[in-house]
Amino acid sequence: MAFMKLQMGLFFILLVLAAACQSSTSPPSELRVGMSKAEVLELLGPPGVRGTLVKQTESIWGPQEEWWDQVEMGGSLETWSYLYPGEGTQFVYFLDELDTVSFTAYTPDGVVY
């Protein structure tokens, strides 16, 4: 019985240590509108996905709703995406080929729009 308690205790300690050793990458709070592409790359590294989005509709669902009306119809947004497994996705937008961040949006994991 004492041996079993010792094994359980050791298992618990190893479990706690393993959880503490796992690196958790969370979206940085330092990301802000107005940062240059070079600053974003220094802060976040290269994006997981790069793309281009052209505004073709008046409305959009998701975290972009907050600023979507500030984009002219036909406006082009260069999009950089950063995935944080188990947490969410950070999007960084550069409007009309600007070198500075125009907008950001964050979608937590599990949220459906």
Contacts in CASP RR format, 6 or more apart in sequence:
PFRMAT RR
TARGET T0000
AUTHOR 0000-0000-0000
METHOD contacts of the structure
MODEL  1
MAFMKLQMGLFFILLVLAAACQSSTSPPSELRVGMSKAEVLELLGPPGVR
GTLVKQTESIWGPQEEWWDQVEMGGSLETWSYLYPGEGTQFVYFLDELDT
VSFTAYTPDGVVY
25 84 0 8 1.000
26 84 0 8 1.000
26 87 0 8 1.000
27 82 0 8 1.000
27 84 0 8 1.000
27 87 0 8 1.000
27 88 0 8 1.000
27 90 0 8 1.000
27 106 0 8 1.000
28 43 0 8 1.000
28 44 0 8 1.000
30 43 0 8 1.000
31 40 0 8 1.000
31 43 0 8 1.000
31 44 0 8 1.000
31 90 0 8 1.000
31 92 0 8 1.000
31 101 0 8 1.000
31 104 0 8 1.000
32 101 0 8 1.000
32 104 0 8 1.000
33 100 0 8 1.000
33 101 0 8 1.000
33 102 0 8 1.000
33 103 0 8 1.000
33 104 0 8 1.000
34 100 0 8 1.000
34 101 0 8 1.000
34 102 0 8 1.000
35 43 0 8 1.000
35 100 0 8 1.000
35 101 0 8 1.000
36 99 0 8 1.000
36 100 0 8 1.000
36 101 0 8 1.000
37 94 0 8 1.000
37 99 0 8 1.000
37 100 0 8 1.000
40 80 0 8 1.000
40 92 0 8 1.000
40 101 0 8 1.000
44 82 0 8 1.000
44 90 0 8 1.000
44 92 0 8 1.000
47 80 0 8 1.000
47 81 0 8 1.000
47 82 0 8 1.000
47 92 0 8 1.000
48 80 0 8 1.000
48 81 0 8 1.000
48 82 0 8 1.000
48 83 0 8 1.000
49 79 0 8 1.000
49 80 0 8 1.000
49 81 0 8 1.000
50 78 0 8 1.000
50 79 0 8 1.000
50 80 0 8 1.000
50 81 0 8 1.000
51 78 0 8 1.000
51 79 0 8 1.000
51 80 0 8 1.000
52 76 0 8 1.000
52 77 0 8 1.000
52 78 0 8 1.000
52 79 0 8 1.000
53 76 0 8 1.000
53 77 0 8 1.000
53 79 0 8 1.000
53 93 0 8 1.000
54 74 0 8 1.000
54 75 0 8 1.000
54 76 0 8 1.000
54 77 0 8 1.000
55 68 0 8 1.000
55 71 0 8 1.000
55 72 0 8 1.000
55 73 0 8 1.000
55 74 0 8 1.000
55 75 0 8 1.000
55 77 0 8 1.000
56 73 0 8 1.000
56 74 0 8 1.000
58 73 0 8 1.000
59 65 0 8 1.000
59 68 0 8 1.000
60 68 0 8 1.000
61 113 0 8 1.000
62 105 0 8 1.000
62 107 0 8 1.000
62 113 0 8 1.000
63 91 0 8 1.000
63 105 0 8 1.000
63 106 0 8 1.000
63 107 0 8 1.000
64 91 0 8 1.000
64 103 0 8 1.000
64 105 0 8 1.000
66 105 0 8 1.000
67 103 0 8 1.000
70 103 0 8 1.000
71 77 0 8 1.000
71 95 0 8 1.000
75 95 0 8 1.000
75 96 0 8 1.000
76 95 0 8 1.000
76 96 0 8 1.000
76 97 0 8 1.000
77 93 0 8 1.000
77 94 0 8 1.000
77 95 0 8 1.000
77 102 0 8 1.000
77 103 0 8 1.000
78 93 0 8 1.000
78 94 0 8 1.000
78 97 0 8 1.000
79 91 0 8 1.000
79 92 0 8 1.000
79 93 0 8 1.000
80 91 0 8 1.000
80 92 0 8 1.000
80 93 0 8 1.000
80 94 0 8 1.000
81 89 0 8 1.000
81 90 0 8 1.000
81 91 0 8 1.000
81 92 0 8 1.000
82 89 0 8 1.000
82 90 0 8 1.000
82 91 0 8 1.000
82 92 0 8 1.000
83 89 0 8 1.000
84 90 0 8 1.000
85 109 0 8 1.000
86 109 0 8 1.000
87 108 0 8 1.000
87 109 0 8 1.000
88 106 0 8 1.000
88 107 0 8 1.000
88 108 0 8 1.000
88 109 0 8 1.000
89 106 0 8 1.000
89 107 0 8 1.000
89 109 0 8 1.000
90 104 0 8 1.000
90 105 0 8 1.000
90 106 0 8 1.000
91 104 0 8 1.000
91 105 0 8 1.000
91 106 0 8 1.000
91 107 0 8 1.000
92 101 0 8 1.000
92 104 0 8 1.000
93 101 0 8 1.000
93 102 0 8 1.000
93 103 0 8 1.000
93 104 0 8 1.000
93 105 0 8 1.000
94 100 0 8 1.000
94 101 0 8 1.000
94 102 0 8 1.000
95 102 0 8 1.000
95 103 0 8 1.000
107 113 0 8 1.000
END
